[in-house]
């Protein structure tokens, strides 16, 4: 087993400060007692924020993690979409030669036109062309996401092309809270975010974060709820998961592993109790496709491989120097 603090130091050096920063993506399954998992999550989240990554923690007790669209919405609800749009607007204006004054980072179209003595309609045409080049032609993001981001940028820049109601509807669409998709008809968005397109939307979201100044996304999934008793006190409002729901979650994680070459600048940290390895009804044995991708059938008996996908964490009283030992140093 690996010491949680030692693993955090290793992960920060080998992943956050190098591999992820350079465009890599990884999925890690951390198995341990609640105390070790809390230490891992807290320390890696702090390290990620220091590296200018966005950190999002999703608890299976409160979010239906077996539904990838619900997972995307949970991530989207934590983001400041207005600030991201403003960053994009300023970047596009800068690329067109219109420097935004440092003291007015939320400058509008009319204010920028007055500052440079330009006709508002001519400036709007230039800026819209910039949005097309910078956002719409960035094919690393799916089309619906690109359209939504352009509309939010237009609203943030006060171009008059997007109403308050339409901007609110776009954010509700991202958050999974939109009642009627017809509210987005004028924005040229016609599909809800469902399990068929949510993974592509997640790819696009990470790309949008990195375009706007962040170095990536650390997504922490706490799946300890899978192994808690299904029937507790009547006052407990935590979600309960059937075996079918757990299989759906494992399938989504398997897809994330298989799609790591499509993701960039993203860490998915999955926190699980020891039952994940030992429980044959709800654990790793439940879905062989995932087990074949992460289980280390052949491993050293005296030390764990910190580069492995499945990481077994020790409690504080069980701490051993496995990370340093892996580098060839004495235990």
C-alpha positions in Angstrom: 0.0 0.0 0.0 1.0 3.6 -0.7 1.2 6.4 1.9 -1.4 9.0 0.9 0.9 12.0 1.6 3.8 10.3 -0.4 1.4 9.6 -3.3 0.2 13.2 -3.3 3.8 14.4 -3.6 4.5 11.9 -6.4 1.3 12.8 -8.3 2.0 16.5 -8.1 5.5 16.1 -9.5 4.8 13.4 -12.1 1.3 14.5 -13.3 0.0 17.9 -12.2 3.3 19.8 -12.9 4.3 17.9 -16.0 2.1 15.4 -17.8 -1.3 17.1 -17.3 0.2 20.6 -17.9 1.5 19.4 -21.2 -1.9 18.1 -22.4 -2.2 14.7 -20.9 -5.2 13.0 -19.2 -5.5 10.2 -16.7 -8.0 8.3 -14.6 -6.9 7.1 -11.2 -8.8 4.7 -8.8 -7.8 5.4 -5.2 -8.9 2.6 -2.8 -8.6 3.2 0.9 -10.3 4.0 4.2 -12.3 7.3 4.5 -9.5 9.1 6.2 -7.0 8.3 3.5 -9.4 9.3 0.8 -10.2 12.6 2.4 -6.4 13.4 2.7 -5.9 12.5 -1.0 -8.8 14.6 -2.2 -7.9 17.6 -0.1 -4.2 17.6 -0.9 -4.6 17.0 -4.6 -7.3 19.6 -4.9 -5.0 22.2 -3.2 -2.2 21.2 -5.5 -4.4 21.4 -8.6 -5.7 24.9 -7.6 -2.1 26.1 -7.1 -1.5 24.8 -10.7 -4.5 26.9 -11.9 -6.6 23.9 -12.5 -10.4 23.9 -11.9 -11.3 21.4 -9.2 -14.8 19.8 -9.0 -15.8 17.2 -6.4 -18.9 15.1 -7.1 -20.4 12.8 -4.4 -22.4 9.8 -5.5 -24.6 10.3 -2.4 -26.0 13.5 -4.0 -25.5 13.2 -7.7 -26.6 10.4 -10.0 -23.2 9.5 -11.2 -24.4 6.6 -13.3 -25.9 9.1 -15.7 -23.1 10.9 -17.6 -25.4 13.8 -18.4 -26.0 14.3 -14.7 -22.3 14.2 -14.0 -21.7 16.9 -16.7 -24.4 19.1 -15.2 -22.9 18.8 -11.8 -19.6 20.0 -13.1 -21.2 22.8 -15.2 -23.1 24.1 -12.1 -19.8 24.8 -10.3 -18.4 27.1 -13.1 -18.6 30.8 -13.6 -19.8 30.9 -17.2 -20.0 34.7 -17.3 -16.3 35.0 -16.3 -15.2 32.4 -18.8 -17.2 34.3 -21.5 -15.6 37.6 -20.5 -12.1 36.1 -20.7 -12.9 34.8 -24.2 -14.3 38.2 -25.3 -11.1 40.0 -24.1 -8.9 37.4 -25.8 -10.8 37.9 -29.1 -10.6 41.7 -28.9 -6.9 41.5 -28.2 -6.4 39.2 -31.2 -8.2 41.8 -33.4 -6.0 44.6 -32.1 -8.5 46.2 -29.7 -6.8 46.3 -26.4 -9.2 46.3 -23.5 -8.2 48.9 -20.8 -6.9 47.2 -17.7 -9.3 49.1 -15.4 -12.4 48.1 -17.4 -12.1 44.3 -18.1 -15.9 44.1 -18.6 -16.1 46.7 -21.3 -19.1 46.5 -23.7 -19.2 46.8 -27.4 -20.5 50.4 -27.3 -17.7 51.4 -24.8 -15.0 49.8 -26.9 -16.3 51.4 -30.1 -16.3 54.8 -28.4 -12.8 54.3 -27.0 -11.4 53.6 -30.5 -13.7 56.0 -32.4 -15.2 53.2 -34.5 -18.7 52.7 -35.8 -20.4 50.2 -33.5 -21.8 48.1 -36.4 -18.3 47.8 -38.0 -16.7 46.8 -34.7 -19.5 44.2 -34.1 -18.8 42.7 -37.5 -15.1 42.4 -36.7 -15.8 40.9 -33.3 -18.3 38.4 -34.6 -15.8 37.3 -37.2 -13.3 36.9 -34.3 -15.8 34.7 -32.5 -16.2 32.5 -35.6 -12.4 32.1 -35.9 -11.6 31.6 -32.3 -14.6 29.5 -31.1 -16.8 28.2 -33.9 -13.8 26.9 -35.9 -12.3 25.2 -32.9 -13.4 21.7 -33.8 -12.0 20.2 -30.5 -15.4 21.3 -29.1 -18.7 19.9 -30.4 -21.0 22.2 -32.4 -23.8 22.8 -29.8 -21.2 23.7 -27.2 -19.4 26.1 -29.6 -22.7 27.8 -30.4 -23.6 28.2 -26.7 -20.2 29.7 -25.9 -20.5 32.3 -28.8 -24.0 33.3 -27.5 -22.7 33.7 -24.0 -19.8 35.8 -25.3 -22.2 38.0 -27.3 -24.4 38.5 -24.3 -21.4 39.3 -22.1 -20.2 41.9 -24.6 -23.6 43.4 -24.9 -23.9 43.1 -28.6 -27.7 43.1 -28.5 -27.8 39.7 -30.3 -28.7 37.6 -27.2 -31.5 38.5 -24.7 -31.3 38.0 -21.0 -33.9 35.1 -21.3 -31.8 33.4 -23.9 -28.6 33.7 -21.9 -30.4 32.3 -18.8 -31.8 29.4 -20.9 -28.3 28.5 -22.2 -27.0 28.3 -18.6 -30.0 26.3 -17.6 -29.3 24.0 -20.5 -25.7 23.5 -19.4 -26.9 23.0 -15.8 -29.4 20.3 -16.8 -32.2 22.5 -15.5 -33.9 23.7 -18.8 -37.6 23.0 -18.9 -38.3 23.5 -22.6 -35.7 23.1 -25.3 -37.8 25.5 -27.5 -36.5 28.4 -25.4 -33.2 27.9 -27.3 -34.6 27.9 -30.8 -33.4 31.4 -31.6 -29.9 30.5 -30.4 -29.7 27.6 -32.9 -29.4 24.9 -30.2 -32.0 22.1 -30.7 -30.8 19.2 -28.5 -30.8 18.5 -24.8 -27.7 17.3 -23.1 -28.3 13.5 -22.7 -26.2 10.4 -22.1 -25.6 10.3 -25.9 -23.7 13.6 -26.1 -22.7 14.4 -22.5 -19.2 12.8 -22.8 -18.5 15.0 -25.9 -19.8 18.0 -24.0 -17.3 17.2 -21.2 -14.5 17.0 -23.7 -15.6 20.5 -24.9 -15.9 21.9 -21.4 -12.3 21.0 -20.6 -11.1 22.5 -23.9 -13.1 25.7 -23.0 -11.4 25.9 -19.6 -7.9 25.7 -21.1 -8.7 28.2 -23.8 -9.6 30.7 -21.1 -6.6 30.6 -18.8 -6.9 27.4 -16.8 -4.5 24.6 -17.0 -7.0 21.8 -16.8 -9.7 20.1 -14.7 -9.4 17.8 -11.7 -12.7 15.9 -11.3 -13.0 13.9 -8.1 -15.7 11.2 -8.0 -16.6 9.9 -4.5 -18.2 6.5 -5.0 -18.2 5.3 -1.4 -22.0 5.5 -1.5 -22.1 2.4 -3.6 -21.0 0.3 -0.7 -23.1 1.8 2.1 -26.2 -0.1 3.3 -29.2 0.5 1.0 -31.7 0.9 3.8 -30.8 3.4 6.5 -32.9 5.8 8.6 -35.9 7.3 6.9 -34.5 10.8 7.3 -31.5 9.9 5.2 -31.9 11.5 1.7 -28.8 10.1 0.1 -29.1 8.3 -3.2 -29.2 4.5 -3.4 -27.8 2.5 -6.3 -28.9 -0.7 -7.7 -26.4 -3.2 -9.3 -27.6 -2.0 -12.7 -26.8 1.6 -11.8 -23.4 0.6 -10.5 -22.6 -1.2 -13.8 -23.7 1.9 -15.7 -21.2 4.0 -13.6 -18.4 1.4 -14.2 -19.2 1.5 -17.9 -18.9 5.3 -18.0 -15.5 5.1 -16.2 -14.4 2.4 -18.7 -15.3 4.8 -21.5 -13.3 7.6 -19.8 -10.3 5.4 -19.6 -10.6 4.4 -23.3 -11.0 8.0 -24.3 -8.0 9.5 -22.5 -6.4 10.1 -25.8 -9.3 12.4 -26.7 -9.3 14.3 -23.4 -6.6 16.9 -22.6 -5.5 18.5 -19.4 -7.9 16.4 -17.2 -7.5 14.2 -14.1 -10.4 12.0 -13.0 -9.8 10.8 -9.4 -12.2 8.0 -8.4 -12.4 7.5 -4.6 -13.5 4.1 -3.4 -13.5 2.0 -0.2 -11.6 -1.3 0.1 -14.8 -3.2 -0.7 -14.3 -2.1 -4.3 -11.7 -4.8 -4.6 -13.2 -7.4 -2.3 -17.0 -7.2 -2.8 -18.0 -9.5 -5.6 -21.6 -8.2 -5.8 -20.9 -4.5 -6.1 -17.2 -4.2 -6.6 -14.7 -4.5 -9.5 -15.7 -8.1 -10.2 -19.2 -6.8 -11.2 -17.9 -5.4 -14.5 -15.1 -7.3 -16.1 -14.4 -4.7 -18.9 -13.4 -2.2 -16.2 -11.4 -4.8 -14.2 -9.4 -5.8 -17.3 -8.3 -2.1 -17.7 -7.3 -1.3 -14.1 -6.6 -4.4 -12.1 -2.9 -5.2 -11.5 -2.9 -9.0 -11.6 0.9 -9.1 -11.7 2.6 -6.8 -9.2 5.4 -6.6 -6.7 4.5 -8.1 -3.3 6.5 -5.5 -1.3 5.6 -2.3 -3.1 2.9 -0.8 -5.3 3.4 1.0 -8.6 2.3 4.6 -8.2 2.0 4.9 -11.9 -0.7 2.3 -11.9 -4.4 3.1 -12.5 -5.5 1.3 -9.3 -3.8 2.8 -6.2 -4.2 1.1 -2.8 -3.8 3.7 0.0 -2.4 2.9 3.5 -3.7 4.3 6.7 -1.3 6.5 8.7 -0.3 3.7 11.0 0.4 1.5 8.0 2.6 4.1 6.2 5.5 2.6 4.2 7.9 4.2 1.7 6.5 2.6 -1.4 6.7 5.7 -3.5 10.3 6.4 -2.7 11.0 2.7 -2.9 9.6 2.6 -6.4 12.3 5.1 -7.4 15.0 2.8 -6.2 15.6 4.4 -2.8 15.8 2.3 0.4 12.5 1.6 2.1 
